[in-house]
Amino acid sequence: MPSNSPASKFIEESVNHPEWLKTIEAGPAEAIVSLAKEQGFDVTLNDLKDAAKELLTSNQPQGSATGEPSKETIDEAASGMSDFQNDTGYGDDTGYAALYGVAGVLLKL
């Protein structure tokens, strides 16, 4: 995760908490921000979106002129969230995919 901001930490921690992931996937934005605050992360929706954007752009090939993830990247990342429907948390390999899924969902809000 490129940043140590509270929003980045919340996204990173969310992959270890299946109940958080369910809230993130279901939305709405207010519920996600409320969840983050309940867990001790003082963030806004804009903070979460900025952290998600940073996560998705940090692994894009150089050449993204805008520094923004493409709509295709966001859609692809968000669509992966439905692949992670279990109550056991995520291992190293799927953890990265879950991170991208959370980031994609946040950016689609």
Backbone hydrogen bonds in HBPLUS format (Angstrom, degrees):
<---DONOR---> <-ACCEPTOR-->    atom                        ^
c    i                          cat <-CA-CA->   ^        H-A-AA   ^      H-
h    n   atom  resd res      DA  || num        DHA   H-A  angle D-A-AA Bond
n    s   type  num  typ     dist DA aas  dist angle  dist       angle   num
A0009-LYS N   A0005-SER O   2.93 MM   4  6.23 160.0  1.97 156.8 162.9     1
A0010-PHE N   A0006-PRO O   2.88 MM   4  6.08 151.8  1.96 145.4 152.9     2
A0011-ILE N   A0007-ALA O   3.03 MM   4  6.33 162.6  2.06 150.5 154.3     3
A0012-GLU N   A0008-SER O   2.93 MM   4  6.14 163.5  1.96 149.4 154.3     4
A0013-GLU N   A0009-LYS O   2.80 MM   4  5.96 161.5  1.84 150.5 155.6     5
A0014-SER N   A0010-PHE O   2.90 MM   4  5.98 143.9  2.03 146.7 156.4     6
A0016-ASN N   A0013-GLU O   2.91 MM   3  5.60 158.9  1.95 122.2 129.0     7
A0017-HIS N   A0014-SER O   3.08 MM   3  5.23 166.0  2.10 111.0 114.8     8
A0020-TRP N   A0017-HIS O   2.86 MM   3  5.33 130.2  2.11 112.9 126.2     9
A0021-LEU N   A0017-HIS O   3.12 MM   4  6.53 156.8  2.18 151.9 159.1    10
A0022-LYS N   A0018-PRO O   3.03 MM   4  6.33 149.0  2.13 145.7 153.0    11
A0023-THR N   A0019-GLU O   3.31 MM   4  6.55 155.0  2.38 137.6 143.2    12
A0023-THR N   A0020-TRP O   3.04 MM   3  5.15 114.0  2.49  97.2 112.8    13
A0024-ILE N   A0020-TRP O   2.84 MM   4  6.16 161.7  1.87 157.3 163.0    14
A0025-GLU N   A0021-LEU O   2.86 MM   4  6.01 165.0  1.88 150.7 154.6    15
A0026-ALA N   A0022-LYS O   3.00 MM   4  6.06 154.8  2.06 142.6 149.7    16
A0027-GLY N   A0023-THR O   2.82 MM   4  5.82 148.7  1.92 149.2 157.2    17
A0031-ALA N   A0028-PRO O   2.96 MM   3  5.42 126.8  2.25 110.6 123.9    18
A0032-ILE N   A0028-PRO O   3.26 MM   4  6.67 149.6  2.36 149.8 158.7    19
A0032-ILE N   A0029-ALA O   3.10 MM   3  5.17 120.0  2.48  96.7 111.5    20
A0033-VAL N   A0029-ALA O   2.99 MM   4  6.30 165.8  2.01 160.3 163.2    21
A0034-SER N   A0030-GLU O   2.92 MM   4  5.99 157.6  1.97 142.8 149.8    22
A0035-LEU N   A0031-ALA O   2.88 MM   4  6.03 155.2  1.95 140.5 147.3    23
A0036-ALA N   A0032-ILE O   2.96 MM   4  6.24 163.9  1.99 151.3 155.0    24
A0037-LYS N   A0033-VAL O   2.97 MM   4  6.24 162.1  2.00 150.9 155.6    25
A0038-GLU N   A0034-SER O   2.85 MM   4  6.08 157.1  1.90 152.0 158.7    26
A0039-GLN N   A0035-LEU O   3.04 MM   4  6.28 137.1  2.24 144.9 156.2    27
A0039-GLN N   A0036-ALA O   3.13 MM   3  5.18 130.5  2.39  95.2 108.5    28
A0041-PHE N   A0036-ALA O   2.85 MM   5  5.10 159.5  1.89 150.0 143.6    29
A0040-GLY N   A0037-LYS O   3.01 MM   3  5.07 162.3  2.04 107.5 111.4    30
A0043-VAL N   A0041-PHE O   3.03 MM   2  5.79 115.0  2.47 113.0  96.4    31
A0048-LEU N   A0044-THR O   3.08 MM   4  6.42 160.5  2.12 151.0 155.3    32
A0049-LYS N   A0045-LEU O   2.88 MM   4  6.17 160.0  1.92 154.0 159.8    33
A0050-ASP N   A0046-ASN O   2.86 MM   4  6.01 158.5  1.90 149.0 154.8    34
A0051-ALA N   A0047-ASP O   2.98 MM   4  6.21 159.3  2.02 149.6 155.0    35
A0052-ALA N   A0048-LEU O   2.90 MM   4  6.09 154.8  1.96 146.2 153.8    36
A0053-LYS N   A0049-LYS O   2.83 MM   4  5.99 158.8  1.87 149.0 154.8    37
A0054-GLU N   A0050-ASP O   2.94 MM   4  6.14 157.0  2.00 144.9 151.3    38
A0055-LEU N   A0051-ALA O   2.96 MM   4  6.18 155.2  2.02 144.9 151.5    39
A0056-LEU N   A0052-ALA O   2.98 MM   4  6.26 166.6  2.00 155.1 157.5    40
A0057-THR N   A0053-LYS O   2.91 MM   4  6.04 158.0  1.95 151.7 158.0    41
A0058-SER N   A0054-GLU O   2.95 MM   4  5.84 138.5  2.13 141.5 151.1    42
A0060-GLN N   A0057-THR O   3.23 MM   3  5.07 170.1  2.24 103.6 106.2    43
A0067-GLY N   A0064-SER O   3.30 MM   3  5.61 142.3  2.45 105.4 115.1    44
A0073-THR N   A0070-SER O   3.03 MM   3  5.07 115.2  2.47  95.6 110.9    45
A0074-ILE N   A0070-SER O   2.97 MM   4  6.34 161.7  2.00 156.3 160.7    46
A0075-ASP N   A0071-LYS O   2.84 MM   4  6.03 168.7  1.86 155.0 158.2    47
A0076-GLU N   A0072-GLU O   2.89 MM   4  5.97 161.1  1.93 147.1 152.8    48
A0077-ALA N   A0073-THR O   2.93 MM   4  6.07 160.5  1.97 147.4 152.9    49
A0078-ALA N   A0074-ILE O   2.88 MM   4  6.04 169.0  1.89 155.7 158.9    50
A0079-SER N   A0075-ASP O   2.92 MM   4  6.00 153.8  1.99 146.2 153.3    51
A0080-GLY N   A0077-ALA O   3.15 MM   3  5.41 140.8  2.31 102.2 113.0    52
A0081-MET N   A0078-ALA O   3.10 MM   3  5.62 159.6  2.14 113.5 119.4    53
A0083-ASP N   A0080-GLY O   3.00 MM   3  5.37 150.5  2.09 109.8 119.0    54
A0084-PHE N   A0081-MET O   3.05 MM   3  5.59 167.2  2.07 118.3 122.4    55
A0095-GLY N   A0091-GLY O   2.75 MM   4  5.51 130.7  1.99 144.9 159.0    56
A0098-ALA N   A0094-THR O   2.82 MM   4  6.03 153.6  1.88 151.1 158.7    57
A0099-LEU N   A0095-GLY O   2.93 MM   4  6.18 151.5  2.01 144.9 152.6    58
A0100-TYR N   A0096-TYR O   3.09 MM   4  6.41 159.9  2.13 150.0 154.1    59
A0101-GLY N   A0097-ALA O   2.92 MM   4  6.18 147.8  2.03 142.0 151.9    60
A0102-VAL N   A0098-ALA O   2.87 MM   4  6.16 160.4  1.91 156.0 159.4    61
A0103-ALA N   A0099-LEU O   2.94 MM   4  6.20 166.4  1.96 151.3 155.4    62
A0104-GLY N   A0100-TYR O   2.83 MM   4  5.98 159.5  1.87 147.5 153.2    63
A0105-VAL N   A0101-GLY O   2.97 MM   4  6.18 161.5  2.00 149.8 154.5    64
A0106-LEU N   A0102-VAL O   2.94 MM   4  6.20 165.8  1.96 156.2 159.9    65
A0107-LEU N   A0103-ALA O   3.04 MM   4  6.25 154.2  2.10 148.0 154.8    66
A0108-LYS N   A0104-GLY O   3.11 MM   4  6.31 128.3  2.39 139.5 152.5    67
A0108-LYS N   A0105-VAL O   3.11 MM   3  5.18 138.0  2.29  98.0 110.1    68
A0109-LEU N   A0106-LEU O   3.27 MM   3  5.44 156.6  2.33 102.7 109.6    69
